[in-house]
Amino acid sequence: MKIIGICGSPRDGNSEYMLRTFLKEMQDKGNQVEIVLLKNENLLFCTGCQTCETTKTCRLTDNMNKIFSKMLNSDLIVFSFPIYFDYMPALMKNLIDRTNSRYEKLKNKKFVFLAVGALKGKEAKPGQKMVLDQMKDIIGIYGLKLEGYYFAEANKPGEIKNYPEQLEKIKDIARKIK
Ligand SMILES: Cc1cc2nc3c(=O)[nH]c(=O)nc-3n(C[C@H](O)[C@H](O)[C@H](O)COP(=O)(O)O)c2cc1C
């Protein structure tokens, strides 16, 4: 299986570590994995020109067409991102906006998402519920098949490394995917 992991954090942080943990597990099972860190990509904001609605591609000349091709050529797409104000960060949301008029081509692909927020326990639940609802909506629009998701609780960059039990949950998702 070909897997593309897309990280939506603007820093070298927990989301990236979680994504690499997941991808390593999938690679160890013989899958072909690739990672895209949106923070390192030239990705302009959607201008709302709606040209894509006729051409089915984006007129902006940046890295989006390259990233979309990678998504298209994958069997499993993984998003990993921090929770910002009970939502995904702008980097991640912009990637979604930029798939306008062509996301239909991703229909039936397998999908996993990993999210991380600073809040813990009961305090984290309302924000996690918001993000879950947002993601379910996007998954429905795209027609993806949700294979698993995980909400981690960590704040400082790399703090997630101190929580092997959380990383184990991420590995578990990978182990169950066929
Ligand atoms: C602008 C901003 C907004 C944030 N909003 C939330 C939030 O709503 N809920 C939460 O639990 N954590 C929030 N956080 C904390 C981050 O989600 C947390 O630090 C996370 O570990 C960052 O992941 P990263 O290391 O992958 O960037 C916010 C952080 C920033 C910078």
The ligand as a Gaussian input file, in Angstrom:
#p B3LYP/6-31G(d) Opt

LIG

0 1
 C       -2.663000      29.373000      18.237000
 C       -2.786000      28.160000      19.126000
 C       -4.045000      27.729000      19.498000
 C       -4.168000      26.597000      20.301000
 N       -5.434000      26.167000      20.630000
 C       -5.565000      25.025000      21.343000
 C       -6.867000      24.515000      21.643000
 O       -7.903000      25.050000      21.253000
 N       -6.955000      23.368000      22.372000
 C       -5.829000      22.693000      22.807000
 O       -5.978000      21.653000      23.468000
 N       -4.579000      23.161000      22.539000
 C       -4.426000      24.297000      21.813000
 N       -3.164000      24.750000      21.498000
 C       -1.987000      23.974000      21.912000
 C       -1.445000      23.062000      20.805000
 O       -2.475000      22.293000      20.207000
 C       -0.396000      22.102000      21.394000
 O        0.708000      22.859000      21.841000
 C        0.062000      21.028000      20.447000
 O        0.876000      20.108000      21.124000
 C        0.858000      21.607000      19.281000
 O        1.173000      20.571000      18.390000
 P        2.515000      20.591000      17.505000
 O        3.652000      20.422000      18.501000
 O        2.388000      19.461000      16.586000
 O        2.568000      21.905000      16.814000
 C       -3.014000      25.887000      20.725000
 C       -1.739000      26.364000      20.345000
 C       -1.625000      27.475000      19.558000
 C       -0.241000      27.935000      19.136000

